[in-house]
C-alpha cells in the first residue's frame, strides 16, 4: 500500500500537474497561466499566515486552560500540509491545499486525519493491537510484585 502511495505521489501527481498546466495554458494562454500560478501561491501564503495564526492562538488558549489540544494540533498539521501544497506550483495541489487550509472544509480533513491516526495507533488496520509479536515463545512463571 505504501509503495502505491509513493508511486502516485512522485509520478502520478507531477504528471497530473503537467497535464493541467498544458490544458489551462492552451485555454487562457501561457502568461495568464503563469500569473494564475503566482496568484495562487500569494493567496496560499496569505491564507496560511492567517489560518496558522488562528490555529496558534487556539493552541495556546487550550494549553493555557489545561485542555488537551488534539483538535488544535490536527488543525496545525493540516494548515502546514495545505500551505505546503499551495506553495507548490500546480493547480491540483493548490486545490487540495486550499481545502486543507480553509476553516469550513478543514473539519472534514480533520476527521479523516483523526481516523487514519486512530487506525494506525490502535492497530485496527492490521487486525491486532500494537505490542510484541504474537506466536513467539511464552515464558511461564510467577509474577513478583515488589
Buried (B, 14 or more C-beta within 10 A) or exposed (E): EEEEEEEEEEEEBEEBBEEBBEEBBEEEEEEEBEEBBEEBBEBBEEBBEEBBEBBBEBBEEBEEEEEEBEBBEBBBBBBBBBBBBBBBBBBBBBEBBBBBBBEEBBEEBBEEBEEEEEEEEEEEEEEEEEEEEEEEEEEEEEEEEE
